[in-house]
Amino acid sequence: MRKFLFLMAFIICSFSFSATLTQSWLVSTTSGASQGVGAGIVLMDAGSALRGLDFSTTESKVFLASGTNIYVINSNDGTTTGNGYNQNGQVDVTGASGGTRVINKVKVADDGAIYACNLQTAIATGALKIYRWANSASSISVAVNTTISGLPVARYGDSLGVIGSGVNTEIYVSGSGQTRILKFTTTDGVNFTLATTIAVTANYGGTDIAPVAVNGNLWVSGSGVLTYKINQSGTVLETISGTVAATGWPVSMIAKQKMVILTF
C-alpha cells in the first residue's frame, strides 16, 4: 500500500509516463515512513484495508478508502486535510454500515461529488450500499441501498466506476469473479437506481472499472485477466498486452481520455 500511494503522488504530478517523474510525497501505514512536506503522517488503518483511492480535480485532493473511513489528503504536500466533520482529515461517515467492508472503494465524479461503496458478498440478502458526498466537507447521503436476486455471483463492491455530473452521473459496480457489471443512473443527481446489468467474461471489471464517457465504453481489469476496453454490451473492443500491464491492476481515467494503469 505504501507503493500505491507513492505512485498516486507521481500521477498527480504528471499525466504522461513519457516524462521524468519525481516523488512529491509519501504517506504510509508505518510510523516514520512518510516523506515530503507532510512527513510524519501515518494512516492508522491496516494496510490491507486500503483498497481504493481517487483524485478530485475540483478540490485537488486524494480520497483514500480505508475499509471504515475515507482519508482526505492534500495532493500538494500529502497532509491530511481537515474539514467541517473531522479535522483529522476524514469525510463524514455517520451512519455508514453493512457489508464485509463498510467503505471499500471510492471514486470522484466530474462535478466533484464523491462516491463510495461497501463490499457485499451476498447481494441477494445483504444490501449493496453506495454513499455520496457533494464534496469533502459535506454530510453523507445514501445514493444506493439495494439487494438484487438472481445474479450468477453474489459478490459486489470490489470495483467501482463513476462518470458524469448531476443527473447525467453514472455508477458502475462489480466484484471479484463477477460475470456482471451493475450500472446505476439517476434522475435527480442524488438518488440512483439500477439501470442495467452488463454481461462480461468472468472477472472483467473485478478489480476496477474506468468509464471513458457517459453511456460509453469502459476500461476494466480483474485478477488473473488483462486490461480490456468494453462497450455497454460487454463486447471487448481493445486489449492491453500483458507485457505492458500486468493482470489485475487498477485502472483510472485521468482527464477522461488518458488512462493510467497503477502497477508496482
C-alpha positions in Angstrom: 0.0 0.0 0.0 2.9 2.4 0.6 3.9 2.0 -3.1 0.3 2.5 -4.1 0.2 6.0 -2.5 3.7 6.7 -3.7 2.6 6.1 -7.3 -0.5 8.2 -6.8 1.7 11.2 -6.0 3.5 10.5 -9.3 0.2 10.5 -11.2 -0.9 13.8 -9.7 2.3 15.4 -10.8 2.1 14.2 -14.4 -0.3 12.6 -16.8 2.4 11.4 -19.1 4.6 8.5 -18.4 7.0 9.6 -21.1 8.2 12.4 -18.8 10.6 12.0 -15.9 8.6 11.6 -12.7 9.6 12.9 -9.3 8.2 11.8 -6.0 6.3 14.7 -4.3 5.3 13.0 -1.1 4.6 9.6 0.5 2.2 8.7 3.3 2.3 5.3 5.0 0.8 2.9 7.5 4.2 2.7 9.1 5.3 5.3 11.7 8.3 7.3 10.4 8.0 6.2 6.8 6.1 9.2 5.5 8.2 11.6 3.4 7.9 15.1 1.9 6.2 18.2 3.2 3.6 16.1 5.0 6.2 13.9 6.7 5.1 12.2 9.8 1.5 11.4 8.7 0.6 7.8 9.5 -2.5 6.1 8.1 -3.9 4.3 11.1 -5.8 1.5 9.3 -4.2 -1.8 8.4 -2.6 -1.7 5.0 -4.7 -4.5 3.6 -7.8 -2.4 4.3 -6.7 0.4 1.9 -8.2 -0.8 -1.3 -9.4 2.3 -3.2 -8.5 5.9 -4.0 -9.2 8.6 -6.4 -8.2 12.2 -7.2 -10.5 15.2 -7.3 -9.6 17.9 -9.8 -12.3 20.1 -8.2 -10.7 20.1 -4.8 -7.1 19.0 -5.6 -7.4 16.2 -3.0 -6.8 12.5 -2.9 -9.5 10.3 -1.3 -8.4 7.0 0.2 -10.9 4.4 1.3 -9.7 2.5 4.4 -12.5 0.0 5.0 -14.3 2.1 7.5 -13.4 5.7 6.6 -12.2 7.9 3.7 -9.0 9.9 4.3 -8.8 13.3 2.6 -5.2 14.0 1.6 -3.9 17.3 0.2 -2.4 16.5 -3.3 0.2 19.2 -3.0 2.0 18.1 0.1 0.5 14.8 1.4 -1.0 16.3 4.5 -4.4 15.1 5.7 -7.0 17.8 5.2 -9.4 18.7 8.0 -13.0 19.7 7.2 -16.2 20.5 8.9 -16.8 17.0 10.0 -13.3 15.7 11.0 -10.3 17.9 11.5 -8.1 14.8 11.3 -8.8 14.5 7.5 -11.7 12.1 7.0 -15.1 12.6 5.4 -18.3 12.3 7.3 -19.3 8.6 7.6 -22.1 8.9 10.1 -24.5 6.0 9.7 -22.4 4.1 7.2 -22.8 0.4 7.9 -23.2 -3.1 6.5 -21.1 -5.4 4.3 -17.8 -7.2 4.7 -16.2 -3.7 4.4 -18.3 -0.6 5.1 -16.2 1.6 2.8 -14.3 -0.4 0.2 -13.9 1.7 -2.9 -14.1 5.5 -3.6 -14.4 7.5 -6.8 -15.0 11.1 -7.7 -17.5 12.2 -10.4 -16.9 15.0 -13.0 -18.7 17.6 -10.8 -16.6 16.7 -7.7 -19.2 14.6 -6.0 -17.6 11.7 -4.1 -19.0 8.2 -4.2 -18.0 5.1 -2.1 -19.4 1.6 -2.0 -19.3 -1.2 0.6 -18.2 -4.7 -0.1 -21.2 -7.1 -0.2 -20.6 -10.8 -0.6 -24.3 -11.8 -0.5 -26.2 -9.2 -2.6 -29.4 -11.2 -2.7 -29.9 -10.9 1.1 -27.4 -8.2 2.1 -27.6 -4.6 0.8 -25.1 -3.1 -1.6 -24.7 0.5 -0.5 -23.2 3.4 -2.3 -22.7 6.6 -0.4 -22.5 10.2 -1.8 -20.9 13.4 -0.7 -21.3 16.7 -2.6 -17.7 17.5 -1.6 -15.3 16.6 1.2 -16.9 18.9 3.7 -20.5 17.7 3.0 -22.6 15.3 5.1 -23.0 11.7 3.9 -26.1 10.6 1.9 -27.1 7.2 0.6 -27.2 7.0 -3.2 -27.9 3.3 -3.4 -29.2 0.8 -0.9 -30.4 -2.4 -2.6 -30.5 -6.1 -2.6 -30.6 -7.9 -6.0 -31.6 -11.5 -6.5 -30.9 -13.8 -9.4 -27.3 -12.7 -10.2 -24.8 -15.5 -11.1 -22.3 -14.3 -8.5 -23.3 -12.6 -5.2 -20.1 -10.6 -4.5 -20.1 -6.8 -5.4 -18.1 -3.8 -4.3 -14.6 -4.8 -5.3 -14.7 -2.4 -8.1 -16.4 1.0 -8.6 -16.5 3.3 -11.6 -18.2 6.8 -11.7 -18.5 9.3 -14.6 -20.6 12.3 -15.4 -22.2 15.1 -13.3 -25.6 15.8 -11.8 -28.4 14.0 -13.4 -26.0 12.6 -16.0 -23.9 10.8 -13.4 -23.4 7.0 -13.9 -22.1 4.5 -11.4 -20.7 1.1 -12.2 -20.1 -1.7 -9.7 -18.8 -5.2 -10.0 -16.8 -7.7 -7.9 -14.2 -10.5 -7.8 -15.1 -13.4 -10.0 -18.1 -11.5 -11.4 -19.8 -12.1 -14.7 -21.9 -8.9 -14.4 -21.3 -5.2 -14.1 -24.1 -3.2 -12.5 -25.0 0.2 -13.9 -26.8 2.8 -11.8 -28.3 6.0 -13.1 -30.2 9.0 -11.5 -32.9 11.4 -12.3 -32.1 13.9 -9.5 -28.3 13.6 -9.2 -28.6 12.2 -5.7 -30.6 9.0 -5.6 -29.6 6.2 -8.0 -31.4 3.1 -9.3 -30.2 0.0 -11.2 -30.5 0.8 -14.9 -29.0 -2.3 -16.4 -26.6 -5.2 -15.9 -23.7 -5.7 -18.4 -22.7 -9.3 -19.0 -19.0 -9.9 -19.1 -16.4 -12.7 -19.1 -15.6 -13.7 -15.5 -13.6 -11.1 -13.6 -13.6 -8.5 -16.3 -14.1 -5.5 -14.1 -13.5 -7.5 -10.9 -10.7 -5.1 -9.8 -11.5 -1.8 -11.3 -13.8 0.0 -13.8 -12.9 3.2 -15.6 -15.6 4.7 -17.7 -14.4 6.7 -20.8 -17.6 8.7 -21.4 -21.2 8.8 -20.2 -23.1 5.8 -21.6 -19.8 5.0 -23.4 -17.0 2.4 -23.3 -15.3 1.2 -20.1 -11.8 0.1 -19.3 -11.9 -2.9 -17.0 -9.4 -5.0 -15.1 -9.6 -8.0 -12.9 -7.4 -10.6 -11.0 -5.8 -13.0 -13.5 -7.1 -11.2 -16.6 -5.7 -8.5 -18.8 -7.0 -4.9 -19.1 -9.8 -4.5 -21.6 -11.9 -1.8 -23.2 -15.5 -3.0 -23.5 -18.7 -1.4 -24.7 -22.1 -1.1 -23.0 -22.9 -4.6 -24.2 -19.8 -6.2 -22.7 -18.1 -6.7 -26.1 -14.3 -6.4 -25.9 -13.0 -3.6 -28.2 -9.4 -3.3 -27.2 -6.9 -5.3 -25.1 -3.8 -4.1 -23.2 -0.9 -6.6 -23.6 0.3 -8.3 -20.5 3.8 -7.1 -21.4 2.6 -3.5 -21.0 0.4 -4.0 -17.9 0.3 -7.0 -15.5 -3.0 -8.6 -14.9 -5.3 -7.4 -12.1 -4.0 -3.9 -11.5 -6.4 -0.9 -11.1 -7.0 1.4 -14.0 -8.0 5.1 -13.7 -9.1 7.6 -16.2 -7.2 10.9 -16.0 -8.9 13.8 -17.8 -11.2 11.1 -19.3 -9.3 10.1 -22.4 -6.0 9.5 -20.6 -5.7 6.1 -18.9 -3.3 5.3 -16.1 -2.6 1.8 -15.0 -1.4 1.6 -11.5 1.4 -1.0 -11.3 4.0 -1.6 -8.7 
